[in-house]
Each structure stands twice: as structure tokens, then as C-alpha cells.
Amino acid sequence: MAEENWKERIKFMANKESTIKVKVDNIEIKYSLEDFKNNAEALGYEREVVAGALFNCKEKQISKIEFENRVKSFLGKKVE
């Protein structure tokens, strides 16, 4: 009886650990717009490109993925 209870606890703990790992993987760290502007060169962009990409951004903090999408969109626009 005690052995079955022990096995059930191990199964429960295994399921609990995998659930925790999934939740941690989905966390996106958000940075201030100023952080992106101040570190433009370290991110591989000129400061003017970053300023243009973040122009009219309503959020005060964005993730790196959102930042990359904004830069790609900005650089893909045609100049008239």
C-alpha cells in the first residue's frame, strides 16, 4: 500500500514539474523603449532606425520580439 502511494506521488511530481517548465518558457521580458534606443548598436541597428521604428509606440515597454517586428516593419516601408 505504501509503495503504491509512493509511486503515485512520483507521477504527480513529474506532472507538476513539466507544467511549471511550460509556464516558465512562455515568459517574455519587456524592456523600456529607452533601453532599446540606448542599446541600438548592441542590437545591430543604428540609433536612428530604432528611433524611427519606435516612433508613435503607445506602449512604454515591449519585448525583444515586438521590437524586432517593429524594426522589420519600419525597414520594409517604402520611402516616398
Backbone hydrogen bonds in HBPLUS format (Angstrom, degrees):
<---DONOR---> <-ACCEPTOR-->    atom                        ^
c    i                          cat <-CA-CA->   ^        H-A-AA   ^      H-
h    n   atom  resd res      DA  || num        DHA   H-A  angle D-A-AA Bond
n    s   type  num  typ     dist DA aas  dist angle  dist       angle   num
A0005-ASN N   A0001-MET O   3.15 MM   4  6.41 161.3  2.18 150.9 155.8     1
A0006-TRP N   A0002-ALA O   3.01 MM   4  6.18 150.6  2.10 142.8 150.7     2
A0007-LYS N   A0003-GLU O   3.01 MM   4  6.30 153.7  2.08 145.9 152.3     3
A0008-GLU N   A0004-GLU O   3.00 MM   4  6.26 155.0  2.06 149.1 155.7     4
A0009-ARG N   A0005-ASN O   3.06 MM   4  6.32 150.7  2.15 143.2 150.8     5
A0010-ILE N   A0006-TRP O   3.10 MM   4  6.42 152.4  2.17 146.0 153.1     6
A0011-LYS N   A0007-LYS O   3.06 MM   4  6.37 161.7  2.10 149.8 154.1     7
A0012-PHE N   A0008-GLU O   2.95 MM   4  6.17 159.5  2.00 148.1 153.9     8
A0013-MET N   A0009-ARG O   2.88 MM   4  6.11 162.0  1.92 151.3 155.8     9
A0014-ALA N   A0010-ILE O   2.91 MM   4  6.12 157.7  1.96 151.2 157.3    10
A0015-ASN N   A0011-LYS O   3.02 MM   4  6.27 161.3  2.06 150.3 154.8    11
A0016-LYS N   A0012-PHE O   2.91 MM   4  6.10 154.5  1.97 148.1 156.0    12
A0017-GLU N   A0013-MET O   2.91 MM   4  6.11 159.2  1.95 152.3 156.5    13
A0018-SER N   A0014-ALA O   3.21 MM   4  6.43 162.6  2.24 148.2 152.2    14
A0019-THR N   A0015-ASN O   3.12 MM   4  6.28 150.6  2.21 144.1 152.0    15
A0020-ILE N   A0016-LYS O   3.09 MM   4  6.34 155.4  2.15 147.8 154.0    16
A0021-LYS N   A0017-GLU O   3.04 MM   4  6.30 157.6  2.09 150.2 156.0    17
A0022-VAL N   A0018-SER O   3.19 MM   4  6.40 154.3  2.26 143.9 149.3    18
A0023-LYS N   A0019-THR O   3.26 MM   4  6.54 158.6  2.31 147.4 152.4    19
A0024-VAL N   A0020-ILE O   3.11 MM   4  6.35 155.5  2.17 152.8 159.1    20
A0025-ASP N   A0021-LYS O   3.13 MM   4  6.28 152.7  2.20 147.4 153.9    21
A0027-ILE N   A0024-VAL O   3.36 MM   3  5.70 170.0  2.37 114.3 115.8    22
A0031-TYR N   A0062-ILE O   2.84 MM  31  5.56 166.5  1.86 147.6 143.0    23
A0062-ILE N   A0031-TYR O   2.95 MM  31  5.56 149.3  2.04 157.4 155.2    24
A0035-ASP N   A0032-SER O   3.09 MM   3  5.25 125.7  2.39  98.4 111.7    25
A0036-PHE N   A0032-SER O   3.37 MM   4  6.85 153.6  2.45 147.3 153.1    26
A0033-LEU N   A0060-LYS O   3.30 MM  27  6.18 142.5  2.45 152.6 149.3    27
A0037-LYS N   A0033-LEU O   3.01 MM   4  6.34 159.3  2.06 149.3 155.2    28
A0038-ASN N   A0034-GLU O   2.80 MM   4  5.94 162.4  1.83 153.0 157.6    29
A0039-ASN N   A0035-ASP O   3.06 MM   4  6.07 134.9  2.27 138.7 149.3    30
A0043-LEU N   A0039-ASN O   3.10 MM   4  6.36 137.0  2.29 147.0 159.3    31
A0043-LEU N   A0040-ALA O   3.07 MM   3  5.14 130.7  2.32  97.2 110.9    32
A0045-TYR N   A0040-ALA O   2.98 MM   5  5.25 169.7  1.99 144.0 140.9    33
A0044-GLY N   A0041-GLU O   3.06 MM   3  4.96 153.3  2.13  98.0 106.4    34
A0049-VAL N   A0046-GLU O   3.06 MM   3  5.36 125.0  2.38 104.0 117.5    35
A0050-VAL N   A0046-GLU O   3.21 MM   4  6.61 160.2  2.25 155.4 160.3    36
A0051-ALA N   A0047-ARG O   2.94 MM   4  6.17 160.5  1.98 148.6 154.4    37
A0052-GLY N   A0048-GLU O   2.93 MM   4  6.08 156.1  1.99 143.1 149.4    38
A0053-ALA N   A0049-VAL O   2.89 MM   4  6.10 156.3  1.95 148.4 155.2    39
A0054-LEU N   A0050-VAL O   2.98 MM   4  6.11 147.1  2.09 147.8 155.9    40
A0055-PHE N   A0052-GLY O   3.35 MM   3  5.11 155.3  2.41  94.8 102.0    41
A0057-CYS N   A0054-LEU O   3.10 MM   3  5.33 144.8  2.23 135.5 129.3    42
A0067-PHE N   A0063-SER O   2.97 MM   4  6.23 154.8  2.04 145.7 153.2    43
A0068-GLU N   A0064-LYS O   2.88 MM   4  6.14 162.6  1.92 150.0 153.5    44
A0069-ASN N   A0065-ILE O   3.03 MM   4  6.27 158.5  2.08 148.3 154.0    45
A0070-ARG N   A0066-GLU O   2.98 MM   4  6.21 154.8  2.04 147.5 154.2    46
A0071-VAL N   A0067-PHE O   2.95 MM   4  6.24 159.6  1.99 155.4 161.0    47
A0072-LYS N   A0068-GLU O   2.95 MM   4  6.14 166.4  1.97 152.1 155.7    48
A0073-SER N   A0069-ASN O   2.99 MM   4  6.10 158.1  2.04 144.8 151.0    49
A0074-PHE N   A0070-ARG O   2.88 MM   4  6.04 157.6  1.93 146.1 152.7    50
A0075-LEU N   A0071-VAL O   2.84 MM   4  6.05 165.7  1.86 157.5 160.6    51
A0076-GLY N   A0072-LYS O   3.02 MM   4  6.04 131.3  2.27 136.5 148.7    52
A0077-LYS N   A0074-PHE O   3.34 MM   3  5.56 161.8  2.38 105.5 110.8    53
